[in-house]
């Protein structure tokens, strides 16, 4: 296999991409970087002769105007490999007083040394000159730069391409994945128009040392994610009459204790396990101080999966809510009994009853009790989205559930379990030819690289394939109150594509930190040749 020597070009492209501020959620930036890539490709002779093979894709159902970019090269035959990478980054506020240098790779290291007390490892990496620092240098503009350089190489050496390459630079990966979701129709359209057979998607999202294992990896598949949310409704009272209240914060705290960092909830595969679920938010609905106890509260949790089904996650979470509810009822009764003894009062068991629903169960229950519920709750949701289009997706779902609670005649304490965000499907790659191509590439390029089963971080690869049944997907959507109003899961397009996914990631340290940095030798040379070897082996 001929080795590609594109290291200097990829490093320079990475610096140029980092210099373009493309922070997720800020108007203009994500489109600016898409335009930058578009203009580089546009100057190549191939795209001058085939301008319809290059386009910008505007995000749909978005409150911002932003774009992704798709381009493709036609070589020989129908087999097609997708080269994918996201072009947005997280914010740069963590750089503090030197924020402006977050986009200046050459100047940033000296500024980091001057303004911060850095760990020895960071100082060592700065002095080694083996790392490139900057926001997005690791996550994941170096990966995008790799794909751009490979596209440029084959555009100029089309006779060496025994198939087709399709580049996707998607926006909004760090947010709601509207970039890749909006690209799916275009990918389906190109597939039909050109009679392409999508044999693989090669993503280049970053990875870092795993604990004490400092080893670069190629991942064949990607982890999935659900966001179970718990809306807890209590019984309000004056704080001076606290045993007449049911504190939703108390119950939610018990749910958090049982879920957050609970290793028993990790999903396991032969390589190891997911990280355990962790609390991402816990709040009540009080906006100002009063001496009335809270009526409701919300908590939600990052829940990663390899093999678990949606129904299994729902059942585990519902059981946790039921067990937590039971424990809190018992705790309150035991405390009330002690209180009565201290105050020489007769003890009577408190009236609280365990009451847990999934959102699907809750919706059916209220629909049966109220003839107008379904229409009125949908009208409320449409109006809420119209008046507050930028409302957080999770809080939008919580608001719908709070509105639904007004239809609840009994007004007893209750827990409602729902999903608060888009579904990231776990994808396991079992394509023998692709796995063999990866193994051969590792052997040919760098046999120190390890092959692992699941990319451990959330990525847009989850929107290119789905192994769930229609029943499982329907269950997920029925428990997502935002779906069909503010969020649309593109199940049909994903199933239509169903592309095997792998991640040949750039390697570095401290993703999403102000000391983010990418290892230049591995990421600008080894990664490039691993990708190219896989392309040759597959096509």
Secondary structure, 3 states (H helix, E strand, C coil): CCCCCCHHHHHHHHHHHHHCCCECCCCCHHHHHHHHHHHHHHCCHHHHHCHHHEEEEECCCCCCCCEEEEEEEECCCCEEEEEEEECCECCCHHHHHHHHHHHCHHHHHHHHHHHCCCCHHHHHHHHHCCEEECCCHHHHHHHHHHHHHHHHHHHHCHHHCCCEEEEEEECCCCCCCHHHHHHHHHHHHHHHHHCCEEEEEEECCCEECECCECCCEEECEECEEEEEEEEEECECCEHHHHHHCECHHHHHHHHHHHHCCCHHHCCEECCEECCCCEEEEEEECCCCCCCECCCEEEEEEEEEECCCCHHHHHHHHHHHHHHHHHHHHHHHHHHHHHHHHHCCCCCCCCCCCCCEEEHHHHHHHHHHHCCCHHHHHHHHHHHHHHHCCCCCHHHHHHHHHHHHHCCCCCCCCEEEEEECCCCECCEECCCHHHHHHHHHHHHHHCCCCEEECCECCCCHHHHCCCCCCHHHHHHHHHCCCCECCCECCCHHHHHHHCCCEEEECCEEECCCCCCCEEEHHHHHHHHHHHHHHHHHHHC
